[in-house]
Each structure stands twice: as structure tokens, then as C-alpha cells.
Amino acid sequence: MRAVRRFLILGAVLATGPAFSRGLEEFELQLRRTPPVTTPFVEYRFSHLLKKPLRSSGTLEYRADGALIRNVESPYRELTEVSGDQVRITRGSKSPRTLSLQRAPQLRVLLGSFRALLEGRLVPLQQDFEVALAEDAARWTLTLKPRDAQLAKHLASIEVFGSGDRPSCLRAMEPDGDGALTLMDKASMDSASTRTAPAAAAASPTREQLERLCRGSARHAEPTNK
């Protein structure tokens, strides 16, 4: 479930805040992107079982036929393909594993929400999530909290930080405090990479440093829930 759930850790969303005067539909137009779309990402996974964040990188593709492709290129090879109600996961040279979303309603909600984010259809997200926006000039922070009790057992919240029409960082938290942070803009990825270069391996970025980097992509305003 975790591999598929990470699809949602690569999208964007909204509601209203003190500096927000536009309607939801107007913000939808600002975020809308026409497929095919390919986005590079660097993800840091946090766990109480790990001494330092686990880093992975690759690309996310949203094809014109509606298929979602998550391609992890480092430190291992993993390809996750979502087409219709089927999820196909291939890791390295191992045989692919296939999952039907008909048997996983929570995953179906997550993937449906991700497609809505990519397509700029934000209003429907309020059916499955409490959605909030804080905006300061061109910068914005979007927060999603699942309404479904079963989904909330696995996902506490998602925060999306961005500027203009592009998300730059996503922070997904689980109820036990574990989670993942995904960087999607070049400046943030370069900044994090300088801390993970071979010469600075002993100074790998901490969770606190990465979260400051993520939050630095948008200045916080106090959000209002819808």
C-alpha cells in the first residue's frame, strides 16, 4: 500500500485563508496542467526505525491516456504503473506484482485524488478531504486531511508548498509521526543534494533541515478549513 500511496506525495490542492480572496474554481485554473506531464522528484522517507532519512529519486509521469507512472531510479529501480483500476509494480528484475483497486477502496480514493490534483479539479477533493489553503502573495500552502476513518489510519495529513502555478514540496505525515517529504523544484533539490554529496556524506540532511527547506518554499499564513 505504501508504494502506491506515495503517488499522492507528488501532487497539489486548496480552500481559503486570510490573504485568499479568489474562488476555488479560479485557483483550479491556475494549477491545471495538460497531460502528458513529467516531473522529477527527490523523496526523503522518515521512520522511527531509521537513523537518517531514506532518499530516493526519479520521475513521475501523467500520460495523456490517464495512466500514472512513478519511476524510481535511485538508489534502486522500481516502476509503478497505474492504469484504470490496475496497479502494476516492478522492482528491479523481479516479476511484476499486480493489485486491483477494486479490493483497495482507500487506495482508489488516494489515486483518484491525485488525478484530480494533476487535472486541476480541486472542488471534488473536498468530498474525501478537509482542504485548507494559506496564501501570501504568490506563495501558498495547501493542507489535506482525510475524512475517511480507515484512510486516516494510514495518512494523517498532506501539506503542499508552492508558488504561482507550481508545487515545489510536499510533506505527507502518518499518524505515528513517520512520513515523507518530496522536493519537486530544482533549487530545493540542488540545495538538498549539496548535503548528500560524497564529500559531505557525514553531514546528510536531518529531518529538521529538510522540513525547513520544504517550508521555505512558501511563507506560512494561518489556514482556514472548509
LINPEVEN-V70689 format. One record per pair of residues at least 24 apart in sequence whose ideal C-beta (glycine too) atoms are under 6 Angstrom apart, sorted by sequence separation. I is the first residue (numbers start at 1). GAP is how many residues later the second one is. D is the distance in Angstrom with one decimal. If there is no record, write none. Layout:
<<I | GAP | D> <I | GAP | D>>
This chain:
<<139 | 24 | 4.9> <37 | 25 | 4.6> <138 | 25 | 5.2> <188 | 25 | 5.8> <138 | 26 | 5.2> <35 | 27 | 4.9> <36 | 27 | 5.2> <35 | 28 | 5.9> <36 | 28 | 5.2> <35 | 29 | 4.7> <82 | 29 | 5.9> <181 | 29 | 5.4> <10 | 31 | 5.8> <181 | 33 | 5.4> <171 | 43 | 5.7> <106 | 44 | 5.6> <106 | 45 | 4.6> <169 | 45 | 4.0> <169 | 48 | 4.9> <168 | 49 | 4.0> <10 | 50 | 4.8> <161 | 53 | 6.0> <62 | 56 | 5.0> <161 | 56 | 4.4> <161 | 57 | 4.0> <7 | 61 | 6.0> <7 | 63 | 6.0> <3 | 77 | 5.8> <141 | 77 | 4.7> <140 | 78 | 5.9> <139 | 79 | 4.2> <139 | 80 | 5.3> <143 | 80 | 5.9> <4 | 83 | 5.5> <136 | 83 | 4.6> <136 | 85 | 5.0> <3 | 86 | 5.9> <134 | 87 | 3.8> <32 | 88 | 2.8> <31 | 89 | 4.7> <134 | 89 | 4.1> <132 | 91 | 3.9> <28 | 92 | 4.6> <132 | 93 | 4.9> <28 | 94 | 4.8> <130 | 95 | 5.6> <131 | 95 | 5.8> <24 | 98 | 5.8> <24 | 99 | 5.5> <8 | 102 | 4.8> <4 | 103 | 5.3> <11 | 103 | 5.0> <13 | 104 | 5.9> <5 | 105 | 5.8> <12 | 105 | 5.3> <8 | 106 | 4.9> <11 | 106 | 3.5> <7 | 107 | 5.1> <14 | 108 | 5.4> <13 | 109 | 6.0> <13 | 112 | 5.9> <20 | 113 | 5.7> <20 | 115 | 4.5> <15 | 116 | 4.6> <17 | 116 | 5.1> <19 | 116 | 4.9> <14 | 117 | 5.9> <15 | 117 | 4.6> <17 | 117 | 4.1> <19 | 117 | 5.5> <13 | 118 | 5.8> <15 | 118 | 4.7> <17 | 118 | 5.3> <14 | 119 | 4.1> <14 | 128 | 5.0> <13 | 129 | 4.2> <13 | 131 | 5.5> <47 | 131 | 4.8> <46 | 132 | 5.8> <46 | 133 | 5.3> <31 | 134 | 5.8> <30 | 135 | 5.0> <45 | 135 | 4.9> <43 | 137 | 5.7> <44 | 137 | 4.9> <43 | 139 | 4.7> <41 | 141 | 5.3> <42 | 141 | 4.7> <41 | 143 | 5.4> <39 | 145 | 5.9> <13 | 147 | 5.8> <42 | 147 | 4.9> <12 | 148 | 4.7> <52 | 152 | 5.4> <53 | 154 | 6.0> <12 | 155 | 3.9> <9 | 161 | 5.2> <46 | 161 | 5.3> <9 | 163 | 4.6> <44 | 166 | 5.4> <9 | 171 | 5.4> <10 | 172 | 5.8> <9 | 173 | 5.0> <19 | 202 | 5.5> <18 | 203 | 5.7> <17 | 204 | 5.2> <17 | 206 | 5.1> <17 | 207 | 5.5> <16 | 208 | 5.1> <15 | 211 | 4.1>>
